[in-house]
Amino acid sequence: MAKALPRSVVDEMLDELLPEQLEWERKVRSYPVPALLLAAAGGFLLAYMRGPAIIAALSTLATAQLADSVRDALGERLH
């Protein structure tokens, strides 16, 4: 029997957003190409509508992580 993989944040978020009776994981396994096309179209629309805000958030996150890494490397992390 296959070992169950740990649930990701995306899995949990989709379970909360989608109706319980949809069983989206089974649908994706049954129809992988349409699921991929739907995800690509959704990603395109999200980027088109909210691209600058997403890039700003990712830039802020990357900057914060880089600053943490530099602080750790220099041993200046406060505990």
N, C-alpha and C positions, 0 to 999 in steps of 0.2 A: 504494500500500500504506500502511496506517495505521501511524503511528509508535508504538512500544511505550511505554507510560507507565512511569515509574520505580516500582519495587516499594515499597509502604508497609510500615511496621512491622507493621500488622495483617495484610497479605498474608503476610509472612514468619512471623508467629506462627501463623496458621491452617495454613500449609503444614507447620509443625513438629508441630502438635497433631493434625491430621487424617490419616488414612491416605493414602498417596501415590496409590492407585488411585481415590480418590473424585473427583478433578477438580472441586473445589468451585466454581471460577470458571465453568466451563462450565455447571454445574447452576444457578448464580445467574442466568446469562444466559438459560438456557432456561426457568426458572421464577421470574421476579422477584417475583411477588406472594407465593407461599408462602415464598420466602427472606426477604422483608421481614417477613412475619408471624412466622416463626421467630426472626428477629433481635429483633423487638419483644418476643416472649414471653421470650426469653433475657434481654434487658435488664431486663424487669420482674422476673423471678425474681432476677436478680443484685442489683437495687436493693432488692428486698424482703428478701433474705437478708443482704446486706452493705452496705446503704445508708449507715449511720453511718460505717463504716470508709472507704468510698469518699469521702464528703463530707469527712471529716477529712483524708484524703490530698490531695484537691484543694484544700482550704483551705490546707494547709501549702505546697503547690506555689505557689499564687497569692500567698501572703504572701512566700515566698522570691523570686519573680520581681518582685514589687512593690518589695521591699527592694533588689534588684539595680538596678532601674530608677532608684530614688531615688538610690542611690550613684553610678550613672553620670551622672545629671543634675547632681549636686553635684560631680562630678569627684573623688570620694574612692575610686575603685576602685584597689586595690593590684595591681600586676602583678609 
